[in-house]
Amino acid sequence: MNRIMKREKLLFIVEAMGGGIFTYITNLTNELVKKYDVYVAYSVRKETPKDFKKSFNVNVKLIKVENFVRSINILQDLKAYIEIKKIVKKVNPDIIHLHSSKAGVLGRLAFSFFNNKYTVFYTPHGYSFLMSDTSKVKRLVYRNIEKILGMGNAVIISCSPGEDKESQKIAKYTEHVNNGINMKEITNVVGDYKKSNSNKVKVATLGRISYQKNPALFNRIAENMPEKEFIWIGNGELKEEITSPNVRITGWLDRNAALRKLNEADIFILTSRWEGLPMALLEAMYMGKLCIVSDTIGNNDVIKNNVNGFICDSIEDYINAINVSKEKKKELIEHAIDDVKKEYNTITMARKYSEIYDRLKYKK
């Protein structure tokens, strides 16, 4: 009689359960659950979808962490530290994978910095010390925290080549796997690539209207192109910076509605000050949108200027890219779709993570 192989337990610990990270987590766990018993210890943020549980495969086990908070709070962070230790003791995972800065700090302190009992991986999804909305002193503190914890036994798996370069400066063990999107899901939601019915060219972006996404620059581009229709899919604290009359803000939409609204656009732009590796960018590429992005880590890891999109440094660059010829636009879009099919998809992403887990996990 053949012995049934015991499935290994994989525990994701995620504080930043919203936006692109939420899409990433659901895409990855829904693929990995085919091989592992997958658990997700999560917290709820304002941007977490209300019906988020429906996005997960029924076999993915969800565990809420009550004490995770976004900002630094010594008392709450201590409670979260104790809580995730209890969760790990109960689940007894073979592999722990931490996601985003807060989970990365508490999880590495609990499971990899002072002991070697667990196999621990950490994906930053954009380092805090690269975020320009914080002071230089705070960024230095964040960098030093990452550097100290990088001396432990956790393996950092970065989600873009640019993030991997930063990881190599501060950690002993590093790997790299590009983010990927669920192509089948997108096709099911939006159908075939859709042309705009409007005579106006529609230019869209997707995400929180925040300092990171640079809404002031987005607004200035729109002001300089009054004949174009601009759409911001999302909402956020800097909504008042969007004043140009040709910009429409949709407010927060559920994921399917947001994808369908993006599919109505002709062009996708990102004016971000920093990124990890944006899921919305990959989705727009696959949907056949001309992608025009700022020159920052994450964006420039995916978009190769004048090959599969445009990288811009100024308003003039954005205007010229938006006004590109139909022939060049078609060529760039075809390259972008092909890149997603070859590299930036969930199946490829999950396979590479699994290979890293198998290669580096401790033998119990």
MIDOVO-470852 format. One record per residue (C-alpha): x negated, z, y negated; residue in three letters. Coordinates in steps of 0.2 Angstrom, whole numbers, plus 5000, padded with zeros to 4 digits. Each point is the difference from the previous one (the first is absolute). Layout:
BEGIN
<<X; Z; Y>; ALA>,
...
//
This chain:
BEGIN
<<5000; 5000; 5000>; MET>,
<<4993; 4995; 4983>; ASN>,
<<4998; 5015; 4988>; ARG>,
<<5009; 4998; 4984>; ILE>,
<<4988; 5001; 4985>; MET>,
<<5004; 5014; 4988>; LYS>,
<<5003; 4993; 4982>; ARG>,
<<4989; 5007; 4987>; GLU>,
<<5008; 5010; 4986>; LYS>,
<<4996; 4993; 4982>; LEU>,
<<5005; 5011; 4985>; LEU>,
<<5001; 4993; 4983>; PHE>,
<<5000; 5012; 4985>; ILE>,
<<5006; 4993; 4984>; VAL>,
<<5003; 5008; 4984>; GLU>,
<<5003; 4984; 4989>; ALA>,
<<5016; 4994; 5009>; MET>,
<<5005; 4987; 4988>; GLY>,
<<4997; 4983; 4993>; GLY>,
<<4988; 4989; 5009>; GLY>,
<<4993; 5014; 5010>; ILE>,
<<5018; 5003; 5007>; PHE>,
<<5000; 4981; 5005>; THR>,
<<4983; 5001; 5008>; TYR>,
<<5004; 5016; 5010>; ILE>,
<<5017; 4993; 5007>; THR>,
<<4992; 4983; 5004>; ASN>,
<<4985; 5008; 5009>; LEU>,
<<5009; 5013; 5009>; THR>,
<<5013; 4988; 5006>; ASN>,
<<4987; 4990; 5008>; GLU>,
<<4988; 5014; 5007>; LEU>,
<<5015; 5008; 5008>; VAL>,
<<4999; 4986; 5013>; LYS>,
<<4984; 5008; 5006>; LYS>,
<<5000; 5019; 4994>; TYR>,
<<5012; 5014; 4999>; ASP>,
<<5001; 5000; 4981>; VAL>,
<<5004; 5015; 4989>; TYR>,
<<5001; 4999; 4980>; VAL>,
<<4998; 5016; 4990>; ALA>,
<<5007; 4996; 4983>; TYR>,
<<5006; 5006; 4983>; SER>,
<<5014; 4993; 4989>; VAL>,
<<4995; 4993; 4983>; ARG>,
<<5012; 4994; 4987>; LYS>,
<<4996; 4982; 5005>; GLU>,
<<5003; 5003; 5018>; THR>,
<<5015; 4990; 5006>; PRO>,
<<5016; 5010; 5003>; LYS>,
<<5003; 4992; 5017>; ASP>,
<<4981; 4999; 5004>; PHE>,
<<5003; 5006; 5018>; LYS>,
<<5009; 4984; 5004>; LYS>,
<<4984; 4990; 4997>; SER>,
<<4991; 5009; 5014>; PHE>,
<<5001; 4995; 5019>; ASN>,
<<5011; 5012; 5009>; VAL>,
<<4985; 5006; 5010>; ASN>,
<<4990; 5005; 4985>; VAL>,
<<5002; 5019; 4998>; LYS>,
<<5001; 5006; 4982>; LEU>,
<<4995; 5018; 4995>; ILE>,
<<5003; 5005; 4982>; LYS>,
<<4987; 5010; 4991>; VAL>,
<<5009; 5011; 4988>; GLU>,
<<4985; 5006; 4990>; ASN>,
<<4991; 4984; 4995>; PHE>,
<<5000; 4997; 4981>; VAL>,
<<4992; 4985; 4991>; ARG>,
<<4990; 5010; 4987>; SER>,
<<4987; 5013; 5003>; ILE>,
<<5009; 5017; 5003>; ASN>,
<<4989; 5013; 5008>; ILE>,
<<5015; 5010; 5007>; LEU>,
<<5010; 4985; 5006>; GLN>,
<<4984; 4992; 5007>; ASP>,
<<4996; 5015; 5010>; LEU>,
<<5017; 5001; 5007>; LYS>,
<<4999; 4981; 5005>; ALA>,
<<4983; 5003; 5008>; TYR>,
<<5008; 5014; 5011>; ILE>,
<<5015; 4989; 5003>; GLU>,
<<4990; 4985; 5006>; ILE>,
<<4989; 5011; 5011>; LYS>,
<<5016; 5006; 5009>; LYS>,
<<5007; 4983; 5002>; ILE>,
<<4983; 4994; 5008>; VAL>,
<<5000; 5015; 5012>; LYS>,
<<5018; 4996; 5005>; LYS>,
<<4997; 4981; 5002>; VAL>,
<<4983; 5002; 5007>; ASN>,
<<4995; 4982; 4996>; PRO>,
<<4986; 4989; 5007>; ASP>,
<<4997; 4992; 4983>; ILE>,
<<5004; 5006; 4982>; ILE>,
<<5001; 4987; 4986>; HIS>,
<<5001; 5006; 4982>; LEU>,
<<5007; 4990; 4986>; HIS>,
<<4997; 5001; 4982>; SER>,
<<4990; 5013; 4990>; SER>,
<<5010; 5016; 5002>; LYS>,
<<5002; 4998; 5019>; ALA>,
<<4982; 4994; 5001>; GLY>,
<<4993; 5016; 4992>; VAL>,
<<5011; 5013; 5009>; LEU>,
<<4999; 4991; 5016>; GLY>,
<<4981; 4998; 5000>; ARG>,
<<4998; 5018; 4995>; LEU>,
<<5012; 5006; 5015>; ALA>,
<<4994; 4988; 5014>; PHE>,
<<4983; 4992; 4997>; SER>,
<<4989; 5009; 4988>; PHE>,
<<4998; 5016; 5009>; PHE>,
<<5004; 4995; 5018>; ASN>,
<<4999; 4985; 5012>; ASN>,
<<5015; 5004; 5010>; LYS>,
<<5010; 4984; 4993>; TYR>,
<<4996; 4982; 4997>; THR>,
<<5005; 4998; 4982>; VAL>,
<<5001; 4984; 4989>; PHE>,
<<5004; 4999; 4982>; TYR>,
<<5007; 4986; 4989>; THR>,
<<4999; 5003; 4982>; PRO>,
<<5012; 4986; 4994>; HIS>,
<<4991; 5000; 4983>; GLY>,
<<4987; 5013; 4996>; TYR>,
<<5006; 5013; 4986>; SER>,
<<4983; 4999; 4992>; PHE>,
<<5003; 4981; 4996>; LEU>,
<<5016; 5004; 4991>; MET>,
<<4997; 4997; 4981>; SER>,
<<5015; 5010; 4995>; ASP>,
<<4990; 5016; 5003>; THR>,
<<4986; 5008; 4990>; SER>,
<<4982; 4996; 5004>; LYS>,
<<4998; 5019; 5005>; VAL>,
<<5014; 4999; 5012>; LYS>,
<<4994; 4984; 5008>; ARG>,
<<4983; 5008; 5002>; LEU>,
<<5008; 5015; 5009>; VAL>,
<<5010; 4988; 5011>; TYR>,
<<4985; 4990; 5005>; ARG>,
<<4990; 5016; 5004>; ASN>,
<<5014; 5006; 5011>; ILE>,
<<5000; 4984; 5009>; GLU>,
<<4981; 5000; 5002>; LYS>,
<<5000; 5018; 5007>; ILE>,
<<5014; 4996; 5012>; LEU>,
<<4992; 4984; 5004>; GLY>,
<<4986; 5010; 5008>; MET>,
<<5012; 5006; 5014>; GLY>,
<<5004; 4991; 5016>; ASN>,
<<5016; 4990; 4994>; ALA>,
<<4998; 4981; 5000>; VAL>,
<<5006; 4992; 4984>; ILE>,
<<5010; 4984; 5003>; ILE>,
<<5002; 4990; 4984>; SER>,
<<5014; 4988; 4997>; CYS>,
<<4990; 4987; 4990>; SER>,
<<4981; 4994; 4999>; PRO>,
<<4999; 5008; 4982>; GLY>,
<<5006; 5017; 5006>; GLU>,
<<4988; 4999; 5015>; ASP>,
<<4985; 4997; 4988>; LYS>,
<<5005; 5016; 4991>; GLU>,
<<5002; 5009; 5017>; SER>,
<<4983; 4996; 5005>; GLN>,
<<4993; 5008; 4985>; LYS>,
<<5008; 5017; 5004>; ILE>,
<<5003; 5002; 5018>; ALA>,
<<4990; 5000; 5017>; LYS>,
<<5012; 4990; 5010>; TYR>,
<<5010; 4985; 4993>; THR>,
<<5010; 4986; 5007>; GLU>,
<<5011; 4987; 4992>; HIS>,
<<5017; 4992; 5004>; VAL>,
<<5010; 4989; 4988>; ASN>,
<<5018; 5005; 4996>; ASN>,
<<5012; 4988; 5009>; GLY>,
<<5019; 4996; 4998>; ILE>,
<<5014; 4998; 5012>; ASN>,
<<5003; 4981; 4999>; MET>,
<<5015; 5000; 5012>; LYS>,
<<5008; 5014; 4989>; GLU>,
<<4998; 4990; 4984>; ILE>,
<<5006; 4984; 5008>; THR>,
<<5016; 5009; 5006>; ASN>,
<<5003; 5007; 4983>; VAL>,
<<4997; 4986; 4989>; VAL>,
<<5002; 4985; 5011>; GLY>,
<<4991; 4984; 4995>; ASP>,
<<4990; 4998; 4985>; TYR>,
<<5012; 4999; 4985>; LYS>,
<<4999; 4990; 4984>; LYS>,
<<5006; 5007; 4984>; SER>,
<<5017; 4992; 4995>; ASN>,
<<4996; 5004; 4982>; SER>,
<<4991; 4987; 4989>; ASN>,
<<4989; 5014; 4994>; LYS>,
<<4984; 5005; 5009>; VAL>,
<<5003; 5017; 5007>; LYS>,
<<4984; 5012; 5000>; VAL>,
<<5002; 5016; 5009>; ALA>,
<<4991; 5016; 5004>; THR>,
<<5005; 5014; 5012>; LEU>,
<<4996; 5019; 4999>; GLY>,
<<5001; 5016; 4989>; ARG>,
<<4999; 4997; 4982>; ILE>,
<<4985; 5011; 4998>; SER>,
<<4983; 5001; 4991>; TYR>,
<<4992; 4993; 5016>; GLN>,
<<5011; 4984; 5000>; LYS>,
<<4996; 4997; 4981>; ASN>,
<<5017; 4996; 4994>; PRO>,
<<4994; 4998; 4982>; ALA>,
<<4989; 4985; 5006>; LEU>,
<<5015; 4993; 5010>; PHE>,
<<5011; 5001; 4984>; ASN>,
<<4987; 4991; 4989>; ARG>,
<<4999; 4986; 5012>; ILE>,
<<5019; 4998; 5000>; ALA>,
<<5000; 5001; 4981>; GLU>,
<<4987; 4985; 4999>; ASN>,
<<5011; 4990; 5012>; MET>,
<<5018; 5001; 4993>; PRO>,
<<5006; 4985; 5010>; GLU>,
<<4997; 5008; 5017>; LYS>,
<<5011; 5014; 5008>; GLU>,
<<4990; 5016; 5005>; PHE>,
<<5007; 5012; 5012>; ILE>,
<<4993; 5018; 5004>; TRP>,
<<5007; 5005; 5017>; ILE>,
<<5000; 5019; 4999>; GLY>,
<<5000; 5014; 4987>; ASN>,
<<4989; 5013; 4994>; GLY>,
<<4995; 5012; 4986>; GLU>,
<<4992; 4987; 4989>; LEU>,
<<5016; 4989; 4999>; LYS>,
<<5000; 5001; 4981>; GLU>,
<<4984; 4990; 5000>; GLU>,
<<5011; 4985; 5006>; ILE>,
<<5007; 4993; 4983>; THR>,
<<4999; 4981; 5001>; SER>,
<<5018; 4993; 5001>; PRO>,
<<4996; 4988; 5014>; ASN>,
<<4995; 5014; 5012>; VAL>,
<<5014; 5007; 5012>; ARG>,
<<4997; 5017; 5008>; ILE>,
<<5010; 5001; 5017>; THR>,
<<4999; 5019; 5002>; GLY>,
<<4996; 5007; 5017>; TRP>,
<<5007; 4989; 5015>; LEU>,
<<4999; 5003; 5018>; ASP>,
<<4987; 4991; 5010>; ARG>,
<<5010; 4985; 5005>; ASN>,
<<5008; 4998; 4983>; ALA>,
<<4983; 5001; 4992>; ALA>,
<<4993; 4986; 5012>; LEU>,
<<5015; 4989; 4997>; ARG>,
<<4997; 5002; 4981>; LYS>,
<<4982; 4996; 5002>; LEU>,
<<5004; 4985; 5010>; ASN>,
<<5010; 4993; 4985>; GLU>,
<<4984; 4999; 4990>; ALA>,
<<4988; 4985; 4998>; ASP>,
<<4985; 5011; 4996>; ILE>,
<<4994; 5017; 5004>; PHE>,
<<4988; 5009; 4988>; ILE>,
<<4991; 5017; 5001>; LEU>,
<<4992; 5007; 4984>; THR>,
<<4994; 5016; 5009>; SER>,
<<4986; 5010; 4993>; ARG>,
<<4996; 5005; 5018>; TRP>,
<<5007; 4997; 5018>; GLU>,
<<4997; 5004; 5018>; GLY>,
<<5005; 4984; 5009>; LEU>,
<<5018; 4996; 4993>; PRO>,
<<5013; 4998; 5013>; MET>,
<<5011; 4991; 4987>; ALA>,
<<4986; 4987; 4997>; LEU>,
<<4999; 4996; 5018>; LEU>,
<<5019; 4998; 5001>; GLU>,
<<5000; 4989; 4985>; ALA>,
<<4986; 4989; 5008>; MET>,
<<5010; 4998; 5016>; TYR>,
<<5016; 4996; 4991>; MET>,
<<4992; 4985; 4992>; GLY>,
<<4998; 5007; 4982>; LYS>,
<<4985; 4995; 4989>; LEU>,
<<4990; 5017; 4998>; CYS>,
<<4991; 5004; 4984>; ILE>,
<<4991; 5017; 5000>; VAL>,
<<4988; 5011; 4990>; SER>,
<<4982; 5001; 5004>; ASP>,
<<5000; 5016; 5009>; THR>,
<<4996; 5007; 5018>; ILE>,
<<5014; 4996; 5012>; GLY>,
<<5006; 4985; 4990>; ASN>,
<<4983; 4991; 5000>; ASN>,
<<4998; 5004; 5018>; ASP>,
<<5015; 4989; 5005>; VAL>,
<<5001; 4987; 4986>; ILE>,
<<4986; 4988; 4998>; LYS>,
<<5000; 4992; 4983>; ASN>,
<<5006; 4982; 5000>; ASN>,
<<5001; 5000; 5020>; VAL>,
<<5016; 5010; 5004>; ASN>,
<<5005; 5006; 4983>; GLY>,
<<4993; 5005; 4983>; PHE>,
<<4990; 5015; 4994>; ILE>,
<<5001; 5004; 4982>; CYS>,
<<4991; 5010; 4987>; ASP>,
<<5010; 4996; 4984>; SER>,
<<5017; 4995; 4994>; ILE>,
<<4994; 4982; 4998>; GLU>,
<<4995; 5000; 5018>; ASP>,
<<5017; 5005; 5005>; TYR>,
<<5009; 4987; 4989>; ILE>,
<<4989; 4986; 5007>; ASN>,
<<5003; 5006; 5018>; ALA>,
<<5019; 5000; 4998>; ILE>,
<<4999; 4983; 4992>; ASN>,
<<4990; 4992; 5014>; VAL>,
<<5005; 4983; 5007>; SER>,
<<5012; 4998; 5014>; LYS>,
<<4987; 4992; 5011>; GLU>,
<<4988; 5014; 4998>; LYS>,
<<5013; 5013; 5002>; LYS>,
<<5005; 4993; 5017>; LYS>,
<<4982; 5000; 5006>; GLU>,
<<4998; 5018; 4995>; LEU>,
<<5016; 5005; 5008>; ILE>,
<<4996; 4992; 5017>; GLU>,
<<4983; 5008; 5000>; HIS>,
<<5008; 5017; 4997>; ALA>,
<<5013; 4999; 5013>; ILE>,
<<4987; 4994; 5013>; ASP>,
<<4989; 5016; 4995>; ASP>,
<<5015; 5012; 5004>; VAL>,
<<5003; 4991; 5016>; LYS>,
<<4982; 5002; 5006>; LYS>,
<<4995; 5017; 4993>; GLU>,
<<5012; 5010; 4989>; TYR>,
<<5014; 5003; 5013>; ASN>,
<<5006; 5015; 5010>; THR>,
<<4995; 4994; 5017>; ILE>,
<<4982; 4997; 4995>; THR>,
<<4999; 5016; 4990>; MET>,
<<5007; 5011; 5015>; ALA>,
<<4989; 4991; 5012>; ARG>,
<<4984; 5004; 4990>; LYS>,
<<5006; 5018; 4997>; TYR>,
<<5002; 5002; 5019>; SER>,
<<4983; 4993; 5003>; GLU>,
<<4992; 5013; 4988>; ILE>,
<<5010; 5014; 5008>; TYR>,
<<4995; 4996; 5017>; ASP>,
<<4982; 4997; 4995>; ARG>,
<<4997; 5016; 4990>; LEU>,
<<5012; 5013; 5008>; LYS>,
<<4993; 5015; 5008>; TYR>,
<<5002; 5001; 5019>; LYS>,
<<5010; 5015; 5004>; LYS>,
//
